[in-house]
Amino acid sequence: MRNPFLIGERVYLRPYEIDDAPRAMAWMNDREVTRTLETRGPINLEQEQEQEFIRNSIGPTSIALAIVLKDDDRLIGSSGFNTIDHPSRMGTFGIVIGEKELWGQGIGTEVTRLVCHYGFMDLNLNRIELEIFADNIGGIVVYERVGFVREGVRREARVRDGEVIDSLMMSMLRPEWDARYGD
Ligand SMILES: CC(C)(COP(=O)(O)OP(=O)(O)OC[C@H]1O[C@@H](n2cnc3c(N)ncnc32)[C@H](O)[C@@H]1OP(=O)(O)O)[C@@H](O)C(=O)NCCC(=O)NCCS
């Protein structure tokens, strides 16, 4: 493992390094990967460098970590908190498994648990929230399995392929985490 920060069973999360950029750029230009994300490409390496996404990936109000397979040290995705509001003790969770062939193998669930544990225990968050496209069934399965609850529907909040779609707001609170995982 290279510079591990959060360690799970099959994956670990570490800070991004500049040489991760080409792989991460490939996911953000893959429309199958980004179809359920608010942020969609295109983006090239020069823009990545100019906008310093990787350089700024760890900051006081947001954290993006690289997801890496323990077996072969392969970078496969990204997860963290897109925003952290310290006075409100609230974080907005985000995850992308960029390597599509690894979807449906439990990695999203493992990573979501690791990052939420970090958010509640180390960042002292009281609330973790997210917005998800209502047709992103895999994501909803992951979040409900980890303990997120549906709070409401944002009607026709997003547009994809010329169609308006609903999004769901989901959240988990620290007492709910404690009740479930006994931390
Ligand atoms: C969403 C995402 C993180 C899920 O990661 P993952 O590693 O595939 O998740 P898991 O394997 O832990 O769990 C997914 C579950 O959803 C199920 N699932 C997936 N698509 C489904 C569908 N259409 N209907 C019913 N269940 C479905 C899977 O079978 C799996 O359940 P199981 O473990 O009981 O078999 C991943 O697909 C991804 O990165 N997608 C692109 C970016 C994205 O959408 N991010 C989230 C934005 S809010």
The ligand as an SDF file (V2000), in Angstrom:
LIG
                    3D

 48 50  0  0  0  0  0  0  0  0999 V2000
  -22.9050    4.0220   -7.3130 C   0  0  0  0  0  0  0  0  0  0  0  0
  -21.6150    3.2160   -7.1470 C   0  0  0  0  0  0  0  0  0  0  0  0
  -20.6580    3.9630   -6.2360 C   0  0  0  0  0  0  0  0  0  0  0  0
  -21.9650    1.8690   -6.4930 C   0  0  0  0  0  0  0  0  0  0  0  0
  -20.7560    1.1560   -6.2640 O   0  0  0  0  0  0  0  0  0  0  0  0
  -20.7360   -0.4470   -6.3380 P   0  0  0  0  0  0  0  0  0  0  0  0
  -19.3790   -0.8930   -5.9490 O   0  0  0  0  0  0  0  0  0  0  0  0
  -21.2700   -0.8950   -7.6380 O   0  0  0  0  0  0  0  0  0  0  0  0
  -21.7860   -0.7900   -5.1760 O   0  0  0  0  0  0  0  0  0  0  0  0
  -22.0160   -2.1770   -4.4360 P   0  0  0  0  0  0  0  0  0  0  0  0
  -21.5330   -3.3060   -5.2680 O   0  0  0  0  0  0  0  0  0  0  0  0
  -21.4760   -2.0570   -3.0420 O   0  0  0  0  0  0  0  0  0  0  0  0
  -23.5950   -2.2130   -4.2950 O   0  0  0  0  0  0  0  0  0  0  0  0
  -24.4340   -1.9910   -5.3960 C   0  0  0  0  0  0  0  0  0  0  0  0
  -25.7070   -2.7960   -5.1820 C   0  0  0  0  0  0  0  0  0  0  0  0
  -26.7270   -2.2930   -6.0240 O   0  0  0  0  0  0  0  0  0  0  0  0
  -27.2670   -3.3740   -6.7530 C   0  0  0  0  0  0  0  0  0  0  0  0
  -27.7490   -2.8220   -8.0110 N   0  0  0  0  0  0  0  0  0  0  0  0
  -27.0350   -2.1830   -8.9620 C   0  0  0  0  0  0  0  0  0  0  0  0
  -27.8600   -1.8100   -9.9730 N   0  0  0  0  0  0  0  0  0  0  0  0
  -29.0940   -2.2340   -9.6240 C   0  0  0  0  0  0  0  0  0  0  0  0
  -30.3570   -2.1590  -10.2420 C   0  0  0  0  0  0  0  0  0  0  0  0
  -30.5430   -1.5620  -11.4250 N   0  0  0  0  0  0  0  0  0  0  0  0
  -31.4210   -2.6900   -9.6000 N   0  0  0  0  0  0  0  0  0  0  0  0
  -31.2840   -3.2960   -8.3970 C   0  0  0  0  0  0  0  0  0  0  0  0
  -30.0920   -3.3930   -7.7480 N   0  0  0  0  0  0  0  0  0  0  0  0
  -29.0290   -2.8790   -8.3780 C   0  0  0  0  0  0  0  0  0  0  0  0
  -26.1200   -4.3220   -6.9040 C   0  0  0  0  0  0  0  0  0  0  0  0
  -26.5720   -5.6310   -7.2300 O   0  0  0  0  0  0  0  0  0  0  0  0
  -25.5110   -4.2550   -5.5200 C   0  0  0  0  0  0  0  0  0  0  0  0
  -26.2660   -4.9720   -4.5850 O   0  0  0  0  0  0  0  0  0  0  0  0
  -25.7890   -6.4260   -4.0380 P   0  0  0  0  0  0  0  0  0  0  0  0
  -24.4770   -6.2080   -3.3480 O   0  0  0  0  0  0  0  0  0  0  0  0
  -26.8710   -6.8340   -3.1040 O   0  0  0  0  0  0  0  0  0  0  0  0
  -25.6450   -7.2890   -5.2550 O   0  0  0  0  0  0  0  0  0  0  0  0
  -20.9400    2.9400   -8.5280 C   0  0  0  0  0  0  0  0  0  0  0  0
  -21.8450    2.2690   -9.3520 O   0  0  0  0  0  0  0  0  0  0  0  0
  -20.4710    4.2060   -9.2400 C   0  0  0  0  0  0  0  0  0  0  0  0
  -19.3990    4.7000   -8.9540 O   0  0  0  0  0  0  0  0  0  0  0  0
  -21.3030    4.7310  -10.1850 N   0  0  0  0  0  0  0  0  0  0  0  0
  -20.9660    5.9220  -10.9490 C   0  0  0  0  0  0  0  0  0  0  0  0
  -20.9140    7.1920  -10.0880 C   0  0  0  0  0  0  0  0  0  0  0  0
  -22.1160    7.3400   -9.1650 C   0  0  0  0  0  0  0  0  0  0  0  0
  -23.2440    7.1040   -9.5390 O   0  0  0  0  0  0  0  0  0  0  0  0
  -21.8470    7.7850   -7.9320 N   0  0  0  0  0  0  0  0  0  0  0  0
  -22.8670    8.0420   -6.9340 C   0  0  0  0  0  0  0  0  0  0  0  0
  -23.4760    9.3690   -7.1690 C   0  0  0  0  0  0  0  0  0  0  0  0
  -24.6220    9.8060   -5.8710 S   0  0  0  0  0  0  0  0  0  0  0  0
  1  2  1  0
  2  3  1  0
  2  4  1  0
  2 36  1  0
  4  5  1  0
  5  6  1  0
  6  7  2  0
  6  8  1  0
  6  9  1  0
  9 10  1  0
 10 11  2  0
 10 12  1  0
 10 13  1  0
 13 14  1  0
 14 15  1  0
 15 16  1  0
 15 30  1  0
 16 17  1  0
 17 18  1  0
 17 28  1  0
 18 19  1  0
 18 27  1  0
 19 20  2  0
 20 21  1  0
 21 22  1  0
 21 27  2  0
 22 23  1  0
 22 24  2  0
 24 25  1  0
 25 26  2  0
 26 27  1  0
 28 29  1  0
 28 30  1  0
 30 31  1  0
 31 32  1  0
 32 33  2  0
 32 34  1  0
 32 35  1  0
 36 37  1  0
 36 38  1  0
 38 39  2  0
 38 40  1  0
 40 41  1  0
 41 42  1  0
 42 43  1  0
 43 44  2  0
 43 45  1  0
 45 46  1  0
 46 47  1  0
 47 48  1  0
M  END
$$$$
